Amino acid sequence: MQIETLDPIKIPLASRLYKAHYPSGKAKKDELTIVGSIEQQIVSLVRFRSIEQYRLLTGMLVLPEHRGSGLGHQLLSYCAQHVLSEHDFCFAYAHLETFYAQHNFKTIDVSQLPNSLKGLFERYSLKKQLVAMKYVKPSR
């Protein structure tokens, strides 16, 4: 799988995938979008939304026919090497908490979220069972 930053001009490609497989996901030009492709076809993607000085990992998607084959792990491993920092957070679905934990996201209490993210988390978790997580760079 080839992994790269999606050129903002190609955002409509990501939008189509979200519409088909993750309707609440919306690709935006002002977000960093990382995609994984096989034979020039996007099969996985994740976005980073800037909120003040923080970023929220959001919209993680692996196409259904490729799930379970390690592509999500490859995508997050790439992000750990090239993108992720201590200012990154994610609101993981409860059933994916261990997946994100394998990539150095640590579960935190909602009270530990920056104020700019706390309100979002509270709003999002009204309808979904979410876990607040913060990226922690592994010590070498």
N, CA, C and O of each residue as an XYZ file, in Angstrom:
560
protein
N       0.856     -1.182      0.000
C       0.000      0.000      0.000
C       0.896      1.237      0.000
O       1.841      1.326      0.784
N       0.602      2.171     -0.864
C       1.327      3.445     -0.910
C       0.577      4.462     -0.058
O      -0.642      4.598     -0.171
N       1.311      5.180      0.799
C       0.690      6.145      1.712
C       1.238      7.531      1.421
O       2.443      7.711      1.248
N       0.343      8.506      1.368
C       0.757      9.879      1.076
C      -0.281     10.866      1.589
O      -1.405     10.496      1.928
N       0.123     12.128      1.637
C      -0.804     13.209      1.959
C      -1.651     13.473      0.724
O      -1.124     13.600     -0.382
N      -2.953     13.555      0.909
C      -3.856     13.801     -0.211
C      -3.782     15.265     -0.619
O      -3.932     16.159      0.214
N      -3.552     15.499     -1.890
C      -3.566     16.854     -2.436
C      -4.980     17.406     -2.256
O      -5.949     16.746     -2.630
N      -5.112     18.618     -1.682
C      -6.456     19.178     -1.451
C      -7.356     19.188     -2.695
O      -8.580     19.162     -2.569
N      -6.762     19.224     -3.885
C      -7.583     19.220     -5.098
C      -8.316     17.877     -5.275
O      -9.301     17.791     -6.009
N      -7.818     16.831     -4.592
C      -8.419     15.492     -4.700
C      -9.403     15.187     -3.574
O      -9.854     14.049     -3.440
N      -9.738     16.179     -2.770
C     -10.676     15.984     -1.654
C     -11.987     15.332     -2.115
O     -12.532     14.511     -1.377
N     -12.521     15.664     -3.308
C     -13.761     14.996     -3.734
C     -13.663     13.464     -3.774
O     -14.667     12.780     -3.575
N     -12.468     12.920     -4.028
C     -12.298     11.462     -4.001
C     -12.550     10.930     -2.592
O     -13.239      9.926     -2.412
N     -11.989     11.607     -1.603
C     -12.193     11.205     -0.211
C     -13.659     11.370      0.176
O     -14.222     10.523      0.869
N     -14.268     12.452     -0.273
C     -15.680     12.698      0.050
C     -16.573     11.577     -0.470
O     -17.517     11.165      0.204
N     -16.272     11.086     -1.674
C     -17.060      9.979     -2.243
C     -16.947      8.721     -1.393
O     -17.938      8.027     -1.163
N     -15.728      8.429     -0.924
C     -15.533      7.240     -0.090
C     -16.291      7.375      1.224
O     -16.933      6.427      1.679
N     -16.215      8.555      1.832
C     -16.959      8.765      3.074
C     -18.455      8.612      2.836
O     -19.145      7.968      3.626
N     -18.953      9.187      1.776
C     -20.392      9.118      1.495
C     -20.844      7.661      1.378
O     -21.926      7.301      1.842
N     -20.007      6.828      0.756
C     -20.357      5.423      0.553
C     -20.165      4.558      1.799
O     -20.928      3.616      2.012
N     -19.159      4.861      2.627
C     -18.785      3.937      3.702
C     -18.788      4.521      5.110
O     -18.711      3.765      6.079
N     -18.876      5.840      5.253
C     -18.778      6.479      6.574
C     -19.487      7.824      6.455
O     -18.844      8.874      6.455
N     -20.838      7.785      6.353
C     -21.610      8.997      6.041
C     -21.356     10.196      6.951
O     -21.515     11.334      6.509
N     -20.968      9.979      8.204
C     -20.726     11.128      9.081
C     -19.358     11.765      8.819
O     -19.080     12.856      9.315
N     -18.506     11.091      8.045
C     -17.190     11.639      7.710
C     -17.291     12.644      6.575
O     -17.962     12.393      5.574
N     -16.630     13.771      6.729
C     -16.653     14.816      5.700
C     -15.225     15.306      5.465
O     -14.608     15.876      6.364
N     -14.706     15.088      4.273
C     -13.362     15.571      3.944
C     -13.405     17.075      3.706
O     -14.320     17.590      3.064
N     -12.403     17.769      4.234
C     -12.350     19.230      4.091
C     -10.957     19.651      3.647
O      -9.956     19.040      4.020
N     -10.914     20.704      2.844
C      -9.635     21.182      2.291
C      -8.685     21.713      3.364
O      -7.469     21.686      3.174
N      -9.223     22.194      4.488
C      -8.350     22.769      5.517
C      -7.854     21.731      6.525
O      -7.262     22.089      7.543
N      -8.092     20.457      6.249
C      -7.609     19.388      7.115
C      -6.490     18.630      6.407
O      -6.439     18.587      5.178
N      -5.608     18.043      7.182
C      -4.573     17.176      6.637
C      -5.210     15.808      6.427
O      -5.718     15.211      7.377
N      -5.188     15.308      5.203
C      -5.766     14.000      4.891
C      -4.656     13.086      4.395
O      -3.952     13.411      3.438
N      -4.506     11.945      5.050
C      -3.502     10.951      4.677
C      -4.253      9.764      4.084
O      -5.219      9.277      4.672
N      -3.806      9.300      2.918
C      -4.496      8.197      2.241
C      -3.539      7.045      1.970
O      -2.340      7.235      1.767
N      -4.106      5.848      1.975
C      -3.389      4.648      1.558
C      -4.035      4.154      0.280
O      -5.258      4.042      0.196
N      -3.207      3.855     -0.722
C      -3.730      3.426     -2.022
C      -3.104      2.111     -2.457
O      -1.938      1.830     -2.182
N      -3.906      1.322     -3.137
C      -3.439      0.105     -3.794
C      -3.830      0.249     -5.256
O      -4.999      0.460     -5.578
N      -2.845      0.132     -6.135
C      -3.075      0.290     -7.581
C      -3.849      1.571     -7.889
O      -4.843      1.547     -8.614
N      -3.388      2.674     -7.338
C      -3.952      4.018     -7.543
C      -5.393      4.182     -7.038
O      -6.051      5.170     -7.366
N      -5.881      3.239     -6.256
C      -7.222      3.352     -5.681
C      -7.095      3.557     -4.175
O      -6.416      2.785     -3.497
N      -7.743      4.591     -3.652
C      -7.699      4.843     -2.206
C      -8.465      3.731     -1.487
O      -9.631      3.472     -1.786
N      -7.796      3.081     -0.538
C      -8.423      2.003      0.229
C      -8.488      2.331      1.721
O      -9.181      1.651      2.479
N      -7.763      3.376      2.142
C      -7.807      3.782      3.551
C      -7.478      5.267      3.637
O      -6.750      5.807      2.803
N      -8.029      5.916      4.663
C      -7.725      7.329      4.859
C      -7.996      7.740      6.293
O      -8.750      7.092      7.021
N      -7.359      8.836      6.675
C      -7.543      9.419      7.999
C      -7.297     10.918      7.863
O      -6.490     11.360      7.044
N      -8.012     11.692      8.687
C      -7.870     13.152      8.626
C      -7.401     13.691      9.971
O      -7.619     13.086     11.020
N      -6.751     14.847      9.904
C      -6.327     15.561     11.106
C      -6.915     16.954     11.038
O      -6.579     17.747     10.158
N      -7.791     17.237     11.974
C      -8.493     18.521     12.034
C      -7.823     19.406     13.079
O      -7.726     19.023     14.245
N      -7.365     20.578     12.674
C      -6.732     21.515     13.612
C      -7.793     22.252     14.416
O      -8.751     22.795     13.866
N      -7.600     22.258     15.736
C      -8.487     22.972     16.653
C      -7.573     23.700     17.635
O      -6.978     23.091     18.524
N      -7.475     25.018     17.454
C      -6.488     25.824     18.181
C      -5.109     25.220     17.935
O      -4.746     24.987     16.782
N      -4.327     24.959     18.993
C      -2.987     24.410     18.757
C      -2.969     22.882     18.765
O      -1.901     22.271     18.724
N      -4.144     22.270     18.816
C      -4.253     20.814     18.863
C      -4.757     20.272     17.536
O      -5.203     21.022     16.668
N      -4.676     18.940     17.393
C      -5.278     18.291     16.233
C      -6.088     17.101     16.703
O      -5.741     16.424     17.671
N      -7.176     16.867     15.990
C      -8.054     15.740     16.274
C      -7.961     14.762     15.117
O      -8.292     15.098     13.979
N      -7.506     13.542     15.415
C      -7.517     12.484     14.412
C      -8.978     12.114     14.220
O      -9.679     11.829     15.191
N      -9.437     12.114     12.990
C     -10.852     11.880     12.730
C     -11.031     11.186     11.385
O     -10.127     11.198     10.550
N     -12.177     10.594     11.182
C     -12.512     10.027      9.881
C     -11.636      8.875      9.435
O     -11.413      8.703      8.237
N     -11.131      8.075     10.375
C     -10.319      6.906     10.007
C     -11.219      5.911      9.291
O     -12.253      5.505      9.823
N     -10.826      5.521      8.086
C     -11.643      4.603      7.290
C     -10.754      3.650      6.509
O      -9.811      4.066      5.837
N     -11.071      2.362      6.610
C     -10.510      1.347      5.721
C     -11.717      0.764      5.001
O     -12.696      0.376      5.639
N     -11.652      0.701      3.673
C     -12.793      0.179      2.922
C     -13.137     -1.225      3.413
O     -12.241     -2.017      3.706
N     -14.434     -1.538      3.504
C     -14.867     -2.816      4.080
C     -14.165     -4.045      3.499
O     -13.831     -4.971      4.239
N     -13.940     -4.062      2.198
C     -13.317     -5.242      1.581
C     -11.842     -5.398      1.937
O     -11.238     -6.424      1.625
N     -11.259     -4.401      2.582
C      -9.846     -4.465      2.977
C      -9.660     -4.530      4.493
O      -8.527     -4.586      4.971
N     -10.749     -4.524      5.248
C     -10.626     -4.561      6.710
C     -10.057     -5.898      7.160
O     -10.298     -6.935      6.543
N      -9.304     -5.853      8.238
C      -8.717     -7.071      8.782
C      -7.414     -7.473      8.104
O      -6.832     -8.502      8.449
N      -6.950     -6.682      7.151
C      -5.718     -7.035      6.435
C      -4.527     -6.171      6.861
O      -3.471     -6.214      6.229
N      -4.693     -5.395      7.922
C      -3.581     -4.619      8.461
C      -3.381     -3.234      7.858
O      -2.425     -2.541      8.206
N      -4.274     -2.823      6.953
C      -4.089     -1.521      6.303
C      -4.257     -0.359      7.275
O      -3.557      0.647      7.159
N      -5.167     -0.482      8.222
C      -5.338      0.559      9.234
C      -4.077      0.707     10.074
O      -3.666      1.819     10.406
N      -3.465     -0.432     10.414
C      -2.215     -0.393     11.180
C      -1.101      0.261     10.361
O      -0.323      1.055     10.889
N      -1.026     -0.075      9.068
C      -0.005      0.539      8.205
C      -0.193      2.055      8.143
O       0.770      2.817      8.222
N      -1.443      2.473      8.000
C      -1.743      3.900      7.894
C      -1.339      4.640      9.173
O      -0.706      5.693      9.112
N      -1.708      4.083     10.330
C      -1.356      4.756     11.587
C       0.143      4.679     11.883
O       0.694      5.589     12.503
N       0.802      3.613     11.452
C       2.261      3.530     11.627
C       2.948      4.624     10.815
O       3.902      5.247     11.283
N       2.460      4.855      9.602
C       2.983      5.951      8.777
C       2.763      7.286      9.493
O       3.665      8.120      9.571
N       1.558      7.469     10.009
C       1.244      8.720     10.717
C       2.150      8.904     11.929
O       2.582     10.021     12.214
N       2.443      7.818     12.646
C       3.325      7.911     13.815
C       4.714      8.387     13.397
O       5.353      9.146     14.125
N       5.181      7.952     12.242
C       6.514      8.345     11.764
C       6.544      9.761     11.206
O       7.538     10.469     11.367
N       5.464     10.179     10.550
C       5.508     11.412      9.768
C       4.569     12.527     10.218
O       4.762     13.679      9.831
N       3.566     12.215     11.018
C       2.499     13.189     11.262
C       2.232     13.441     12.743
O       2.154     14.593     13.169
N       2.093     12.391     13.520
C       1.601     12.512     14.894
C       2.569     13.226     15.835
O       3.789     13.103     15.729
N       1.966     13.985     16.770
C       2.744     14.672     17.803
C       1.955     14.641     19.111
O       0.824     14.158     19.157
N       2.563     15.157     20.156
C       1.936     15.174     21.485
C       0.699     16.072     21.548
O      -0.008     16.077     22.556
N       0.434     16.822     20.496
C      -0.742     17.700     20.460
C      -1.922     17.048     19.743
O      -2.915     17.709     19.439
N      -1.807     15.741     19.474
C      -2.860     15.034     18.741
C      -3.720     14.192     19.677
O      -3.233     13.541     20.601
N      -5.011     14.236     19.396
C      -6.009     13.512     20.180
C      -6.902     12.730     19.231
O      -6.936     13.004     18.031
N      -7.623     11.758     19.772
C      -8.662     11.114     18.978
C      -9.810     10.723     19.894
O      -9.623     10.452     21.080
N     -10.989     10.700     19.317
C     -12.187     10.242     20.017
C     -12.522      8.893     19.396
O     -13.223      8.819     18.386
N     -12.016      7.830     20.007
C     -12.154      6.492     19.432
C     -13.498      5.873     19.794
O     -13.997      6.037     20.908
N     -14.074      5.158     18.830
C     -15.218      4.319     19.175
C     -14.704      3.330     20.215
O     -13.573      2.855     20.114
N     -15.528      3.019     21.213
C     -15.091      2.159     22.314
C     -14.503      0.838     21.810
O     -13.512      0.355     22.358
N     -15.105      0.249     20.770
C     -14.611     -1.044     20.281
C     -13.273     -0.933     19.548
O     -12.662     -1.953     19.228
N     -12.807      0.293     19.276
C     -11.514      0.487     18.605
C     -10.432      1.037     19.539
O      -9.332      1.372     19.099
N     -10.751      1.126     20.818
C      -9.791      1.671     21.784
C      -8.464      0.909     21.753
O      -7.401      1.530     21.751
N      -8.508     -0.422     21.728
C      -7.260     -1.198     21.726
C      -6.480     -1.008     20.424
O      -5.249     -1.033     20.430
N      -7.188     -0.819     19.311
C      -6.518     -0.549     18.032
C      -5.671      0.720     18.144
O      -4.490      0.712     17.797
N      -6.269      1.801     18.624
C      -5.531      3.059     18.751
C      -4.442      2.953     19.817
O      -3.378      3.555     19.677
N      -4.701      2.196     20.874
C      -3.698      2.022     21.930
C      -2.426      1.371     21.372
O      -1.324      1.665     21.834
N      -2.579      0.496     20.387
C      -1.415     -0.140     19.758
C      -0.544      0.874     19.019
O       0.604      0.585     18.681
N      -1.091      2.055     18.773
C      -0.354      3.102     18.056
C      -0.055      4.302     18.965
O       0.027      5.445     18.514
N       0.104      4.001     20.258
C       0.528      4.981     21.264
C      -0.495      6.059     21.591
O      -0.132      7.146     22.041
N      -1.759      5.768     21.369
C      -2.805      6.642     21.891
C      -3.163      6.100     23.268
O      -3.451      4.914     23.428
N      -3.141      6.978     24.251
C      -3.444      6.589     25.630
C      -4.826      7.112     26.005
O      -5.169      8.258     25.717
N      -5.605      6.262     26.645
C      -6.928      6.663     27.105
C      -6.768      7.702     28.209
O      -5.971      7.531     29.132
N      -7.536      8.774     28.099
C      -7.495      9.827     29.114
C      -8.913     10.118     29.581
O      -9.886      9.794     28.900
N      -9.013     10.725     30.738
C     -10.313     11.155     31.232
C     -10.725     12.406     30.458
O      -9.882     13.211     30.063
N     -12.014     12.554     30.250
C     -12.530     13.717     29.520
C     -12.017     15.016     30.140
O     -11.771     15.988     29.426
N     -11.857     15.039     31.463
C     -11.392     16.254     32.140
C      -9.971     16.641     31.721
O      -9.560     17.785     31.914
N      -9.216     15.689     31.147
C      -7.842     15.964     30.711
C      -7.781     16.530     29.292
O      -6.713     16.933     28.830
N      -8.909     16.562     28.607
C      -8.937     17.141     27.261
C      -8.787     18.657     27.342
O      -9.283     19.279     28.281
N      -8.106     19.254     26.366
C      -8.092     20.722     26.311
C      -9.534     21.222     26.169
O     -10.370     20.544     25.571
N      -9.821     22.392     26.711
C     -11.189     22.926     26.661
C     -11.757     22.959     25.253
O     -12.944     22.700     25.053
N     -10.904     23.281     24.263
C     -11.383     23.377     22.883
C     -11.848     22.028     22.336
O     -12.623     21.986     21.380
N     -11.389     20.934     22.926
C     -11.807     19.598     22.488
C     -12.885     19.004     23.388
O     -13.669     18.159     22.956
N     -12.919     19.449     24.635
C     -13.860     18.884     25.609
C     -15.314     19.032     25.154
O     -16.083     18.072     25.206
N     -15.683     20.220     24.712
C     -17.055     20.450     24.261
C     -17.416     19.584     23.068
O     -18.526     19.056     22.988
N     -16.474     19.438     22.139
C     -16.696     18.570     20.976
C     -16.931     17.140     21.422
O     -17.864     16.481     20.964
N     -16.068     16.659     22.328
C     -16.195     15.283     22.803
C     -17.563     15.067     23.441
O     -18.238     14.075     23.167
N     -17.960     16.001     24.291
C     -19.251     15.853     24.971
C     -20.396     15.824     23.967
O     -21.342     15.053     24.125
N     -20.315     16.658     22.939
C     -21.364     16.683     21.918
C     -21.372     15.384     21.098
O     -22.428     14.792     20.876
N     -20.192     14.951     20.655
C     -20.104     13.737     19.840
C     -20.528     12.494     20.618
O     -21.130     11.577     20.060
N     -20.206     12.472     21.916
C     -20.488     11.259     22.677
C     -21.940     11.161     23.142
O     -22.308     10.198     23.814
N     -22.760     12.141     22.795
C     -24.193     12.019     23.089
C     -24.804     10.877     22.282
O     -25.691     10.175     22.768
N     -24.332     10.690     21.050
C     -24.923      9.694     20.152
C     -24.031      8.482     19.919
O     -24.484      7.480     19.364
N     -22.769      8.558     20.335
C     -21.824      7.471     20.072
C     -21.065      7.146     21.344
O     -20.829      8.018     22.180
N     -20.685      5.884     21.484
C     -19.880      5.483     22.637
C     -18.410      5.709     22.289
O     -17.795      4.911     21.581
N     -17.859      6.813     22.801
C     -16.503      7.224     22.452
C     -15.576      7.231     23.660
O     -16.012      7.340     24.807
N     -14.289      7.113     23.368
C     -13.243      7.143     24.381
C     -12.263      8.252     23.991
O     -11.790      8.294     22.855
N     -11.961      9.144     24.931
C     -10.985     10.212     24.672
C      -9.580      9.621     24.765
O      -9.257      8.913     25.719
N      -8.747      9.920     23.763
C      -7.382      9.400     23.739
C      -6.419     10.500     23.301
O      -6.781     11.400     22.544
N      -5.187     10.405     23.793
C      -4.141     11.382     23.463
C      -2.923     10.620     22.969
O      -2.545      9.593     23.534
N      -2.312     11.138     21.902
C      -1.105     10.500     21.376
C       0.078     10.813     22.283
O       0.276     11.958     22.691
N       0.857      9.790     22.593
C       2.063      9.943     23.408
C       3.220      9.354     22.607
O       3.228      8.165     22.289
N       4.195     10.201     22.284
C       5.358      9.721     21.521
C       6.057      8.628     22.314
O       6.323      8.797     23.504
N       6.360      7.500     21.659
C       7.061      6.433     22.386
C       8.479      6.881     22.741
O       9.135      7.573     21.962
N       8.938      6.483     23.913
C      10.314      6.826     24.289
C      11.242      5.828     23.606
O      10.960      4.630     23.564
N      12.305      6.314     23.092
C      13.234      5.470     22.309
C      14.188      4.744     23.220
O      15.039      3.990     22.749
